């Protein structure tokens, strides 16, 4: 099972970071069909062949995900897409 682990710094108030991660989750839902829900400051997401968490810390956002067998070979492309989206939303 392939894993993704990405961490990005942010200098925002928690409410602003949460709102931006909500937008990111909606974007990922539209493209990849992921479902998501909040548990405290962590957004859990899942879909066909993937599950993970976006955790908002005081000054970082961390994305961890596990990819199933079918998505494992696409790990690089998926990770690159998530990195680009984080850079866009947290800029």
mmCIF file as gemmi writes it, N, C-alpha and C atoms, coordinates in Angstrom:
data_model
loop_
_atom_site.group_PDB
_atom_site.id
_atom_site.type_symbol
_atom_site.label_atom_id
_atom_site.label_alt_id
_atom_site.label_comp_id
_atom_site.label_asym_id
_atom_site.label_entity_id
_atom_site.label_seq_id
_atom_site.pdbx_PDB_ins_code
_atom_site.Cartn_x
_atom_site.Cartn_y
_atom_site.Cartn_z
_atom_site.occupancy
_atom_site.B_iso_or_equiv
_atom_site.pdbx_formal_charge
_atom_site.auth_seq_id
_atom_site.auth_asym_id
_atom_site.pdbx_PDB_model_num
ATOM 1 N N . UNK Axp A 1 ? 0.848 -1.177 0 1 0 ? 1 A 1
ATOM 2 C CA . UNK Axp A 1 ? 0 0 0 1 0 ? 1 A 1
ATOM 3 C C . UNK Axp A 1 ? 0.892 1.238 0 1 0 ? 1 A 1
ATOM 4 N N . UNK Axp A 2 ? 0.726 2.105 -0.984 1 0 ? 2 A 1
ATOM 5 C CA . UNK Axp A 2 ? 1.518 3.33 -1.098 1 0 ? 2 A 1
ATOM 6 C C . UNK Axp A 2 ? 1.009 4.375 -0.112 1 0 ? 2 A 1
ATOM 7 N N . UNK Axp A 3 ? 1.95 5.158 0.409 1 0 ? 3 A 1
ATOM 8 C CA . UNK Axp A 3 ? 1.601 6.195 1.373 1 0 ? 3 A 1
ATOM 9 C C . UNK Axp A 3 ? 2.072 7.549 0.88 1 0 ? 3 A 1
ATOM 10 N N . UNK Axp A 4 ? 1.31 8.561 1.262 1 0 ? 4 A 1
ATOM 11 C CA . UNK Axp A 4 ? 1.657 9.949 0.972 1 0 ? 4 A 1
ATOM 12 C C . UNK Axp A 4 ? 1.731 10.669 2.311 1 0 ? 4 A 1
ATOM 13 N N . UNK Axp A 5 ? 2.756 11.491 2.495 1 0 ? 5 A 1
ATOM 14 C CA . UNK Axp A 5 ? 2.916 12.275 3.714 1 0 ? 5 A 1
ATOM 15 C C . UNK Axp A 5 ? 3.531 13.616 3.328 1 0 ? 5 A 1
ATOM 16 N N . UNK Axp A 6 ? 2.729 14.662 3.404 1 0 ? 6 A 1
ATOM 17 C CA . UNK Axp A 6 ? 3.162 15.996 2.979 1 0 ? 6 A 1
ATOM 18 C C . UNK Axp A 6 ? 2.863 16.977 4.107 1 0 ? 6 A 1
ATOM 19 N N . UNK Axp A 7 ? 3.817 17.849 4.406 1 0 ? 7 A 1
ATOM 20 C CA . UNK Axp A 7 ? 3.606 18.87 5.427 1 0 ? 7 A 1
ATOM 21 C C . UNK Axp A 7 ? 3.976 20.231 4.851 1 0 ? 7 A 1
ATOM 22 N N . UNK Axp A 8 ? 3.12 21.215 5.112 1 0 ? 8 A 1
ATOM 23 C CA . UNK Axp A 8 ? 3.347 22.581 4.645 1 0 ? 8 A 1
ATOM 24 C C . UNK Axp A 8 ? 3.14 23.546 5.804 1 0 ? 8 A 1
ATOM 25 N N . UNK Axp A 9 ? 3.986 24.562 5.865 1 0 ? 9 A 1
ATOM 26 C CA . UNK Axp A 9 ? 3.827 25.61 6.87 1 0 ? 9 A 1
ATOM 27 C C . UNK Axp A 9 ? 2.741 26.587 6.42 1 0 ? 9 A 1
ATOM 28 N N . UNK Axp A 10 ? 2.085 27.175 7.398 1 0 ? 10 A 1
ATOM 29 C CA . UNK Axp A 10 ? 1.135 28.253 7.115 1 0 ? 10 A 1
ATOM 30 C C . UNK Axp A 10 ? 1.232 29.279 8.235 1 0 ? 10 A 1
ATOM 31 N N . UNK Axp A 11 ? 0.909 30.506 7.935 1 0 ? 11 A 1
ATOM 32 C CA . UNK Axp A 11 ? 0.953 31.574 8.932 1 0 ? 11 A 1
ATOM 33 C C . UNK Axp A 11 ? -0.418 32.171 9.162 1 0 ? 11 A 1
ATOM 34 N N . UNK Axp A 12 ? -1.438 31.336 9.144 1 0 ? 12 A 1
ATOM 35 C CA . UNK Axp A 12 ? -2.817 31.807 9.244 1 0 ? 12 A 1
ATOM 36 C C . UNK Axp A 12 ? -3.431 31.488 10.596 1 0 ? 12 A 1
ATOM 37 N N . UNK Axp A 13 ? -4.504 32.198 10.866 1 0 ? 13 A 1
ATOM 38 C CA . UNK Axp A 13 ? -5.305 31.842 12.03 1 0 ? 13 A 1
ATOM 39 C C . UNK Axp A 13 ? -5.986 30.51 11.73 1 0 ? 13 A 1
ATOM 40 N N . UNK Axp A 14 ? -6.244 29.709 12.75 1 0 ? 14 A 1
ATOM 41 C CA . UNK Axp A 14 ? -6.841 28.386 12.525 1 0 ? 14 A 1
ATOM 42 C C . UNK Axp A 14 ? -8.141 28.41 11.719 1 0 ? 14 A 1
ATOM 43 N N . UNK Axp A 15 ? -9 29.383 11.961 1 0 ? 15 A 1
ATOM 44 C CA . UNK Axp A 15 ? -10.275 29.444 11.23 1 0 ? 15 A 1
ATOM 45 C C . UNK Axp A 15 ? -10.042 29.664 9.738 1 0 ? 15 A 1
ATOM 46 N N . UNK Axp A 16 ? -9.071 30.5 9.391 1 0 ? 16 A 1
ATOM 47 C CA . UNK Axp A 16 ? -8.763 30.755 7.98 1 0 ? 16 A 1
ATOM 48 C C . UNK Axp A 16 ? -8.166 29.503 7.334 1 0 ? 16 A 1
ATOM 49 N N . UNK Axp A 17 ? -7.248 28.841 8.031 1 0 ? 17 A 1
ATOM 50 C CA . UNK Axp A 17 ? -6.647 27.607 7.497 1 0 ? 17 A 1
ATOM 51 C C . UNK Axp A 17 ? -7.728 26.553 7.29 1 0 ? 17 A 1
ATOM 52 N N . UNK Axp A 18 ? -8.649 26.45 8.224 1 0 ? 18 A 1
ATOM 53 C CA . UNK Axp A 18 ? -9.734 25.463 8.115 1 0 ? 18 A 1
ATOM 54 C C . UNK Axp A 18 ? -10.617 25.761 6.905 1 0 ? 18 A 1
ATOM 55 N N . UNK Axp A 19 ? -10.933 27.033 6.684 1 0 ? 19 A 1
ATOM 56 C CA . UNK Axp A 19 ? -11.761 27.414 5.536 1 0 ? 19 A 1
ATOM 57 C C . UNK Axp A 19 ? -11.062 27.065 4.224 1 0 ? 19 A 1
ATOM 58 N N . UNK Axp A 20 ? -9.76 27.295 4.148 1 0 ? 20 A 1
ATOM 59 C CA . UNK Axp A 20 ? -9.02 26.983 2.926 1 0 ? 20 A 1
ATOM 60 C C . UNK Axp A 20 ? -8.927 25.473 2.706 1 0 ? 20 A 1
ATOM 61 N N . UNK Axp A 21 ? -8.755 24.709 3.772 1 0 ? 21 A 1
ATOM 62 C CA . UNK Axp A 21 ? -8.713 23.255 3.637 1 0 ? 21 A 1
ATOM 63 C C . UNK Axp A 21 ? -10.086 22.73 3.235 1 0 ? 21 A 1
ATOM 64 N N . UNK Axp A 22 ? -11.146 23.387 3.692 1 0 ? 22 A 1
ATOM 65 C CA . UNK Axp A 22 ? -12.497 23.029 3.248 1 0 ? 22 A 1
ATOM 66 C C . UNK Axp A 22 ? -12.632 23.21 1.732 1 0 ? 22 A 1
ATOM 67 N N . UNK Axp A 23 ? -12.093 24.313 1.223 1 0 ? 23 A 1
ATOM 68 C CA . UNK Axp A 23 ? -12.115 24.553 -0.227 1 0 ? 23 A 1
ATOM 69 C C . UNK Axp A 23 ? -11.296 23.49 -0.96 1 0 ? 23 A 1
ATOM 70 N N . UNK Axp A 24 ? -10.144 23.17 -0.41 1 0 ? 24 A 1
ATOM 71 C CA . UNK Axp A 24 ? -9.294 22.135 -1.004 1 0 ? 24 A 1
ATOM 72 C C . UNK Axp A 24 ? -10.034 20.8 -1.043 1 0 ? 24 A 1
ATOM 73 N N . UNK Axp A 25 ? -10.704 20.448 0.047 1 0 ? 25 A 1
ATOM 74 C CA . UNK Axp A 25 ? -11.441 19.18 0.108 1 0 ? 25 A 1
ATOM 75 C C . UNK Axp A 25 ? -12.562 19.149 -0.924 1 0 ? 25 A 1
ATOM 76 N N . UNK Axp A 26 ? -13.256 20.267 -1.092 1 0 ? 26 A 1
ATOM 77 C CA . UNK Axp A 26 ? -14.324 20.334 -2.099 1 0 ? 26 A 1
ATOM 78 C C . UNK Axp A 26 ? -13.743 20.139 -3.495 1 0 ? 26 A 1
ATOM 79 N N . UNK Axp A 27 ? -12.571 20.713 -3.74 1 0 ? 27 A 1
ATOM 80 C CA . UNK Axp A 27 ? -11.91 20.555 -5.023 1 0 ? 27 A 1
ATOM 81 C C . UNK Axp A 27 ? -11.524 19.099 -5.265 1 0 ? 27 A 1
ATOM 82 N N . UNK Axp A 28 ? -10.962 18.454 -4.243 1 0 ? 28 A 1
ATOM 83 C CA . UNK Axp A 28 ? -10.58 17.044 -4.366 1 0 ? 28 A 1
ATOM 84 C C . UNK Axp A 28 ? -11.81 16.155 -4.517 1 0 ? 28 A 1
ATOM 85 N N . UNK Axp A 29 ? -12.888 16.529 -3.861 1 0 ? 29 A 1
ATOM 86 C CA . UNK Axp A 29 ? -14.127 15.76 -3.986 1 0 ? 29 A 1
ATOM 87 C C . UNK Axp A 29 ? -14.623 15.809 -5.422 1 0 ? 29 A 1
ATOM 88 N N . UNK Axp A 30 ? -14.574 16.988 -6.027 1 0 ? 30 A 1
ATOM 89 C CA . UNK Axp A 30 ? -15.021 17.132 -7.4 1 0 ? 30 A 1
ATOM 90 C C . UNK Axp A 30 ? -14.185 16.342 -8.384 1 0 ? 30 A 1
ATOM 91 N N . UNK Axp A 31 ? -12.872 16.331 -8.192 1 0 ? 31 A 1
ATOM 92 C CA . UNK Axp A 31 ? -11.993 15.661 -9.139 1 0 ? 31 A 1
ATOM 93 C C . UNK Axp A 31 ? -11.862 14.158 -8.882 1 0 ? 31 A 1
ATOM 94 N N . UNK Axp A 32 ? -11.77 13.768 -7.611 1 0 ? 32 A 1
ATOM 95 C CA . UNK Axp A 32 ? -11.503 12.372 -7.291 1 0 ? 32 A 1
ATOM 96 C C . UNK Axp A 32 ? -12.676 11.641 -6.644 1 0 ? 32 A 1
ATOM 97 N N . UNK Axp A 33 ? -13.782 12.337 -6.405 1 0 ? 33 A 1
ATOM 98 C CA . UNK Axp A 33 ? -14.941 11.699 -5.796 1 0 ? 33 A 1
ATOM 99 C C . UNK Axp A 33 ? -14.745 11.346 -4.333 1 0 ? 33 A 1
ATOM 100 N N . UNK Axp A 34 ? -13.912 12.114 -3.638 1 0 ? 34 A 1
ATOM 101 C CA . UNK Axp A 34 ? -13.634 11.834 -2.232 1 0 ? 34 A 1
ATOM 102 C C . UNK Axp A 34 ? -14.733 12.386 -1.334 1 0 ? 34 A 1
ATOM 103 N N . UNK Axp A 35 ? -15.049 11.65 -0.304 1 0 ? 35 A 1
ATOM 104 C CA . UNK Axp A 35 ? -15.958 12.131 0.737 1 0 ? 35 A 1
ATOM 105 C C . UNK Axp A 35 ? -15.095 12.599 1.895 1 0 ? 35 A 1
ATOM 106 N N . UNK Axp A 36 ? -15.588 13.602 2.631 1 0 ? 36 A 1
ATOM 107 C CA . UNK Axp A 36 ? -14.789 14.114 3.737 1 0 ? 36 A 1
ATOM 108 C C . UNK Axp A 36 ? -15.678 14.558 4.899 1 0 ? 36 A 1
ATOM 109 N N . UNK Axp A 37 ? -15.047 14.601 6.095 1 0 ? 37 A 1
ATOM 110 C CA . UNK Axp A 37 ? -15.739 15.111 7.277 1 0 ? 37 A 1
ATOM 111 C C . UNK Axp A 37 ? -14.689 15.598 8.269 1 0 ? 37 A 1
ATOM 112 N N . UNK Axp A 38 ? -15.092 16.567 9.073 1 0 ? 38 A 1
ATOM 113 C CA . UNK Axp A 38 ? -14.196 17.129 10.08 1 0 ? 38 A 1
ATOM 114 C C . UNK Axp A 38 ? -14.312 16.362 11.387 1 0 ? 38 A 1
ATOM 115 N N . UNK Axp A 39 ? -13.178 16.152 12.017 1 0 ? 39 A 1
ATOM 116 C CA . UNK Axp A 39 ? -13.086 15.63 13.388 1 0 ? 39 A 1
ATOM 117 C C . UNK Axp A 39 ? -12.098 16.547 14.105 1 0 ? 39 A 1
ATOM 118 N N . UNK Axp A 40 ? -12.637 17.52 14.805 1 0 ? 40 A 1
ATOM 119 C CA . UNK Axp A 40 ? -11.773 18.526 15.437 1 0 ? 40 A 1
ATOM 120 C C . UNK Axp A 40 ? -11.062 19.325 14.364 1 0 ? 40 A 1
ATOM 121 N N . UNK Axp A 41 ? -9.743 19.397 14.446 1 0 ? 41 A 1
ATOM 122 C CA . UNK Axp A 41 ? -8.955 20.132 13.458 1 0 ? 41 A 1
ATOM 123 C C . UNK Axp A 41 ? -8.393 19.23 12.366 1 0 ? 41 A 1
ATOM 124 N N . UNK Axp A 42 ? -8.971 18.046 12.218 1 0 ? 42 A 1
ATOM 125 C CA . UNK Axp A 42 ? -8.519 17.112 11.185 1 0 ? 42 A 1
ATOM 126 C C . UNK Axp A 42 ? -9.672 16.813 10.233 1 0 ? 42 A 1
ATOM 127 N N . UNK Axp A 43 ? -9.386 16.883 8.953 1 0 ? 43 A 1
ATOM 128 C CA . UNK Axp A 43 ? -10.366 16.544 7.93 1 0 ? 43 A 1
ATOM 129 C C . UNK Axp A 43 ? -10.034 15.144 7.427 1 0 ? 43 A 1
ATOM 130 N N . UNK Axp A 44 ? -10.941 14.22 7.651 1 0 ? 44 A 1
ATOM 131 C CA . UNK Axp A 44 ? -10.759 12.853 7.175 1 0 ? 44 A 1
ATOM 132 C C . UNK Axp A 44 ? -11.388 12.738 5.795 1 0 ? 44 A 1
ATOM 133 N N . UNK Axp A 45 ? -10.708 12.054 4.884 1 0 ? 45 A 1
ATOM 134 C CA . UNK Axp A 45 ? -11.262 11.87 3.549 1 0 ? 45 A 1
ATOM 135 C C . UNK Axp A 45 ? -11.094 10.42 3.129 1 0 ? 45 A 1
ATOM 136 N N . UNK Axp A 46 ? -11.987 9.994 2.254 1 0 ? 46 A 1
ATOM 137 C CA . UNK Axp A 46 ? -11.911 8.628 1.736 1 0 ? 46 A 1
ATOM 138 C C . UNK Axp A 46 ? -12.607 8.563 0.396 1 0 ? 46 A 1
ATOM 139 N N . UNK Axp A 47 ? -12.218 7.582 -0.364 1 0 ? 47 A 1
ATOM 140 C CA . UNK Axp A 47 ? -12.81 7.345 -1.677 1 0 ? 47 A 1
ATOM 141 C C . UNK Axp A 47 ? -12.366 5.988 -2.159 1 0 ? 47 A 1
ATOM 142 N N . UNK Axp A 48 ? -12.669 5.708 -3.377 1 0 ? 48 A 1
ATOM 143 C CA . UNK Axp A 48 ? -12.309 4.424 -3.955 1 0 ? 48 A 1
ATOM 144 C C . UNK Axp A 48 ? -10.792 4.288 -4.022 1 0 ? 48 A 1
ATOM 145 N N . UNK Axp A 49 ? -10.234 3.461 -3.152 1 0 ? 49 A 1
ATOM 146 C CA . UNK Axp A 49 ? -8.802 3.202 -3.178 1 0 ? 49 A 1
ATOM 147 C C . UNK Axp A 49 ? -7.938 4.191 -2.44 1 0 ? 49 A 1
ATOM 148 N N . UNK Axp A 50 ? -8.531 5.084 -1.653 1 0 ? 50 A 1
ATOM 149 C CA . UNK Axp A 50 ? -7.727 6.065 -0.908 1 0 ? 50 A 1
ATOM 150 C C . UNK Axp A 50 ? -8.445 6.453 0.377 1 0 ? 50 A 1
ATOM 151 N N . UNK Axp A 51 ? -7.659 6.662 1.423 1 0 ? 51 A 1
ATOM 152 C CA . UNK Axp A 51 ? -8.188 7.271 2.642 1 0 ? 51 A 1
ATOM 153 C C . UNK Axp A 51 ? -7.054 8.012 3.318 1 0 ? 51 A 1
ATOM 154 N N . UNK Axp A 52 ? -7.404 9.072 4.047 1 0 ? 52 A 1
ATOM 155 C CA . UNK Axp A 52 ? -6.372 9.863 4.693 1 0 ? 52 A 1
ATOM 156 C C . UNK Axp A 52 ? -6.931 10.96 5.557 1 0 ? 52 A 1
ATOM 157 N N . UNK Axp A 53 ? -6.008 11.81 6.013 1 0 ? 53 A 1
ATOM 158 C CA . UNK Axp A 53 ? -6.337 12.902 6.931 1 0 ? 53 A 1
ATOM 159 C C . UNK Axp A 53 ? -5.55 14.142 6.527 1 0 ? 53 A 1
ATOM 160 N N . UNK Axp A 54 ? -6.211 15.298 6.621 1 0 ? 54 A 1
ATOM 161 C CA . UNK Axp A 54 ? -5.538 16.586 6.525 1 0 ? 54 A 1
ATOM 162 C C . UNK Axp A 54 ? -5.634 17.199 7.908 1 0 ? 54 A 1
ATOM 163 N N . UNK Axp A 55 ? -4.502 17.305 8.584 1 0 ? 55 A 1
ATOM 164 C CA . UNK Axp A 55 ? -4.452 17.772 9.965 1 0 ? 55 A 1
ATOM 165 C C . UNK Axp A 55 ? -3.939 19.206 9.993 1 0 ? 55 A 1
ATOM 166 N N . UNK Axp A 56 ? -4.693 20.093 10.635 1 0 ? 56 A 1
ATOM 167 C CA . UNK Axp A 56 ? -4.303 21.497 10.73 1 0 ? 56 A 1
ATOM 168 C C . UNK Axp A 56 ? -3.693 21.749 12.101 1 0 ? 56 A 1
ATOM 169 N N . UNK Axp A 57 ? -2.427 22.112 12.099 1 0 ? 57 A 1
ATOM 170 C CA . UNK Axp A 57 ? -1.739 22.472 13.334 1 0 ? 57 A 1
ATOM 171 C C . UNK Axp A 57 ? -1.676 23.98 13.476 1 0 ? 57 A 1
ATOM 172 N N . UNK Axp A 58 ? -1.051 24.447 14.528 1 0 ? 58 A 1
ATOM 173 C CA . UNK Axp A 58 ? -0.947 25.888 14.779 1 0 ? 58 A 1
ATOM 174 C C . UNK Axp A 58 ? -0.241 26.619 13.643 1 0 ? 58 A 1
ATOM 175 N N . UNK Axp A 59 ? 0.763 25.966 13.037 1 0 ? 59 A 1
ATOM 176 C CA . UNK Axp A 59 ? 1.49 26.624 11.95 1 0 ? 59 A 1
ATOM 177 C C . UNK Axp A 59 ? 1.825 25.68 10.794 1 0 ? 59 A 1
ATOM 178 N N . UNK Axp A 60 ? 1.21 24.491 10.772 1 0 ? 60 A 1
ATOM 179 C CA . UNK Axp A 60 ? 1.433 23.545 9.677 1 0 ? 60 A 1
ATOM 180 C C . UNK Axp A 60 ? 0.133 22.86 9.27 1 0 ? 60 A 1
ATOM 181 N N . UNK Axp A 61 ? 0.143 22.378 8.057 1 0 ? 61 A 1
ATOM 182 C CA . UNK Axp A 61 ? -0.915 21.505 7.551 1 0 ? 61 A 1
ATOM 183 C C . UNK Axp A 61 ? -0.216 20.239 7.092 1 0 ? 61 A 1
ATOM 184 N N . UNK Axp A 62 ? -0.735 19.099 7.522 1 0 ? 62 A 1
ATOM 185 C CA . UNK Axp A 62 ? -0.122 17.819 7.154 1 0 ? 62 A 1
ATOM 186 C C . UNK Axp A 62 ? -1.159 16.925 6.504 1 0 ? 62 A 1
ATOM 187 N N . UNK Axp A 63 ? -0.812 16.411 5.334 1 0 ? 63 A 1
ATOM 188 C CA . UNK Axp A 63 ? -1.667 15.484 4.603 1 0 ? 63 A 1
ATOM 189 C C . UNK Axp A 63 ? -1.023 14.109 4.653 1 0 ? 63 A 1
ATOM 190 N N . UNK Axp A 64 ? -1.771 13.131 5.135 1 0 ? 64 A 1
ATOM 191 C CA . UNK Axp A 64 ? -1.321 11.748 5.093 1 0 ? 64 A 1
ATOM 192 C C . UNK Axp A 64 ? -2.407 10.939 4.4 1 0 ? 64 A 1
ATOM 193 N N . UNK Axp A 65 ? -1.994 10.032 3.548 1 0 ? 65 A 1
ATOM 194 C CA . UNK Axp A 65 ? -2.964 9.223 2.803 1 0 ? 65 A 1
ATOM 195 C C . UNK Axp A 65 ? -2.382 7.85 2.514 1 0 ? 65 A 1
ATOM 196 N N . UNK Axp A 66 ? -3.277 6.89 2.408 1 0 ? 66 A 1
ATOM 197 C CA . UNK Axp A 66 ? -2.92 5.533 1.987 1 0 ? 66 A 1
ATOM 198 C C . UNK Axp A 66 ? -3.651 5.259 0.681 1 0 ? 66 A 1
ATOM 199 N N . UNK Axp A 67 ? -2.895 4.813 -0.291 1 0 ? 67 A 1
ATOM 200 C CA . UNK Axp A 67 ? -3.456 4.502 -1.6 1 0 ? 67 A 1
ATOM 201 C C . UNK Axp A 67 ? -3.561 2.988 -1.759 1 0 ? 67 A 1
ATOM 202 N N . UNK Axp A 68 ? -4.662 2.544 -2.293 1 0 ? 68 A 1
ATOM 203 C CA . UNK Axp A 68 ? -4.853 1.122 -2.546 1 0 ? 68 A 1
ATOM 204 C C . UNK Axp A 68 ? -3.999 0.633 -3.709 1 0 ? 68 A 1
ATOM 205 N N . UNK Axp A 69 ? -4.126 -0.635 -4.009 1 0 ? 69 A 1
ATOM 206 C CA . UNK Axp A 69 ? -3.303 -1.26 -5.049 1 0 ? 69 A 1
ATOM 207 C C . UNK Axp A 69 ? -3.462 -0.608 -6.415 1 0 ? 69 A 1
ATOM 208 N N . UNK Axp A 70 ? -4.679 -0.228 -6.774 1 0 ? 70 A 1
ATOM 209 C CA . UNK Axp A 70 ? -4.893 0.356 -8.096 1 0 ? 70 A 1
ATOM 210 C C . UNK Axp A 70 ? -4.319 1.766 -8.21 1 0 ? 70 A 1
ATOM 211 N N . UNK Axp A 71 ? -4.349 2.536 -7.116 1 0 ? 71 A 1
ATOM 212 C CA . UNK Axp A 71 ? -3.833 3.902 -7.157 1 0 ? 71 A 1
ATOM 213 C C . UNK Axp A 71 ? -2.353 3.992 -6.815 1 0 ? 71 A 1
ATOM 214 N N . UNK Axp A 72 ? -1.799 2.944 -6.247 1 0 ? 72 A 1
ATOM 215 C CA . UNK Axp A 72 ? -0.387 2.95 -5.873 1 0 ? 72 A 1
ATOM 216 C C . UNK Axp A 72 ? 0.548 3.376 -6.991 1 0 ? 72 A 1
ATOM 217 N N . UNK Axp A 73 ? 0.382 2.854 -8.194 1 0 ? 73 A 1
ATOM 218 C CA . UNK Axp A 73 ? 1.267 3.267 -9.289 1 0 ? 73 A 1
ATOM 219 C C . UNK Axp A 73 ? 1.14 4.749 -9.667 1 0 ? 73 A 1
ATOM 220 N N . UNK Axp A 74 ? 0.043 5.382 -9.262 1 0 ? 74 A 1
ATOM 221 C CA . UNK Axp A 74 ? -0.175 6.807 -9.562 1 0 ? 74 A 1
ATOM 222 C C . UNK Axp A 74 ? 0.249 7.717 -8.422 1 0 ? 74 A 1
ATOM 223 N N . UNK Axp A 75 ? 0.939 7.15 -7.446 1 0 ? 75 A 1
ATOM 224 C CA . UNK Axp A 75 ? 1.314 7.907 -6.246 1 0 ? 75 A 1
ATOM 225 C C . UNK Axp A 75 ? 2.025 9.218 -6.584 1 0 ? 75 A 1
ATOM 226 N N . UNK Axp A 76 ? 3.011 9.184 -7.459 1 0 ? 76 A 1
ATOM 227 C CA . UNK Axp A 76 ? 3.769 10.383 -7.81 1 0 ? 76 A 1
ATOM 228 C C . UNK Axp A 76 ? 2.889 11.485 -8.364 1 0 ? 76 A 1
ATOM 229 N N . UNK Axp A 77 ? 2.004 11.13 -9.27 1 0 ? 77 A 1
ATOM 230 C CA . UNK Axp A 77 ? 1.11 12.114 -9.877 1 0 ? 77 A 1
ATOM 231 C C . UNK Axp A 77 ? 0.135 12.679 -8.841 1 0 ? 77 A 1
ATOM 232 N N . UNK Axp A 78 ? -0.428 11.809 -8.006 1 0 ? 78 A 1
ATOM 233 C CA . UNK Axp A 78 ? -1.369 12.246 -6.979 1 0 ? 78 A 1
ATOM 234 C C . UNK Axp A 78 ? -0.664 13.137 -5.966 1 0 ? 78 A 1
ATOM 235 N N . UNK Axp A 79 ? 0.528 12.739 -5.547 1 0 ? 79 A 1
ATOM 236 C CA . UNK Axp A 79 ? 1.287 13.534 -4.583 1 0 ? 79 A 1
ATOM 237 C C . UNK Axp A 79 ? 1.636 14.905 -5.165 1 0 ? 79 A 1
ATOM 238 N N . UNK Axp A 80 ? 2.022 14.945 -6.414 1 0 ? 80 A 1
ATOM 239 C CA . UNK Axp A 80 ? 2.335 16.215 -7.079 1 0 ? 80 A 1
ATOM 240 C C . UNK Axp A 80 ? 1.1 17.111 -7.129 1 0 ? 80 A 1
ATOM 241 N N . UNK Axp A 81 ? -0.065 16.537 -7.411 1 0 ? 81 A 1
ATOM 242 C CA . UNK Axp A 81 ? -1.308 17.295 -7.46 1 0 ? 81 A 1
ATOM 243 C C . UNK Axp A 81 ? -1.649 17.865 -6.082 1 0 ? 81 A 1
ATOM 244 N N . UNK Axp A 82 ? -1.494 17.062 -5.041 1 0 ? 82 A 1
ATOM 245 C CA . UNK Axp A 82 ? -1.793 17.54 -3.688 1 0 ? 82 A 1
ATOM 246 C C . UNK Axp A 82 ? -0.827 18.655 -3.296 1 0 ? 82 A 1
ATOM 247 N N . UNK Axp A 83 ? 0.45 18.498 -3.597 1 0 ? 83 A 1
ATOM 248 C CA . UNK Axp A 83 ? 1.443 19.541 -3.289 1 0 ? 83 A 1
ATOM 249 C C . UNK Axp A 83 ? 1.082 20.858 -3.991 1 0 ? 83 A 1
ATOM 250 N N . UNK Axp A 84 ? 0.719 20.774 -5.264 1 0 ? 84 A 1
ATOM 251 C CA . UNK Axp A 84 ? 0.363 21.976 -6.016 1 0 ? 84 A 1
ATOM 252 C C . UNK Axp A 84 ? -0.879 22.644 -5.427 1 0 ? 84 A 1
ATOM 253 N N . UNK Axp A 85 ? -1.859 21.838 -5.046 1 0 ? 85 A 1
ATOM 254 C CA . UNK Axp A 85 ? -3.075 22.402 -4.456 1 0 ? 85 A 1
ATOM 255 C C . UNK Axp A 85 ? -2.791 23.034 -3.094 1 0 ? 85 A 1
ATOM 256 N N . UNK Axp A 86 ? -1.969 22.39 -2.28 1 0 ? 86 A 1
ATOM 257 C CA . UNK Axp A 86 ? -1.609 22.987 -0.986 1 0 ? 86 A 1
ATOM 258 C C . UNK Axp A 86 ? -0.899 24.312 -1.199 1 0 ? 86 A 1
ATOM 259 N N . UNK Axp A 87 ? 0.035 24.356 -2.134 1 0 ? 87 A 1
ATOM 260 C CA . UNK Axp A 87 ? 0.745 25.593 -2.418 1 0 ? 87 A 1
ATOM 261 C C . UNK Axp A 87 ? -0.23 26.682 -2.855 1 0 ? 87 A 1
ATOM 262 N N . UNK Axp A 88 ? -1.203 26.323 -3.663 1 0 ? 88 A 1
ATOM 263 C CA . UNK Axp A 88 ? -2.194 27.288 -4.142 1 0 ? 88 A 1
ATOM 264 C C . UNK Axp A 88 ? -3.071 27.788 -2.995 1 0 ? 88 A 1
ATOM 265 N N . UNK Axp A 89 ? -3.582 26.891 -2.203 1 0 ? 89 A 1
ATOM 266 C CA . UNK Axp A 89 ? -4.53 27.283 -1.15 1 0 ? 89 A 1
ATOM 267 C C . UNK Axp A 89 ? -3.859 27.918 0.057 1 0 ? 89 A 1
ATOM 268 N N . UNK Axp A 90 ? -2.621 27.585 0.327 1 0 ? 90 A 1
ATOM 269 C CA . UNK Axp A 90 ? -1.956 28.121 1.507 1 0 ? 90 A 1
ATOM 270 C C . UNK Axp A 90 ? -1.043 29.299 1.202 1 0 ? 90 A 1
ATOM 271 N N . UNK Axp A 91 ? -0.969 29.709 -0.057 1 0 ? 91 A 1
ATOM 272 C CA . UNK Axp A 91 ? -0.098 30.833 -0.449 1 0 ? 91 A 1
ATOM 273 C C . UNK Axp A 91 ? -0.581 32.149 0.131 1 0 ? 91 A 1
